């Protein structure tokens, strides 16, 4: 109990010295402290809202990535099918180009 009174006395003395040095009344100190606390509470609330918005955005992004992966897989399959179909034609074109190059190079 004795320690509590010592701590309280030291705290009050420190507060008094602080107020004296800042040339601030106890009423002004309490008002400023309350405003600072209110601002901090508002900031924390805003931060939590922004955090939730970010989490929601990340979830939506992950959903869209999954959708795009499926779409990309389908597009890749279509490209592979198309390449398979045109491969013989490309080979014939390359053969003709080689023939023409050989013919005109001599």
MODELLER restraints for C-alpha pairs under 7 A, 6 or more apart:
rsr = mdl.restraints
at = mdl.atoms
rsr.add(forms.Gaussian(group=physical.xy_distance, feature=features.Distance(at['CA:19:A'], at['CA:25:A']), mean=6.44, stdev=0.5))
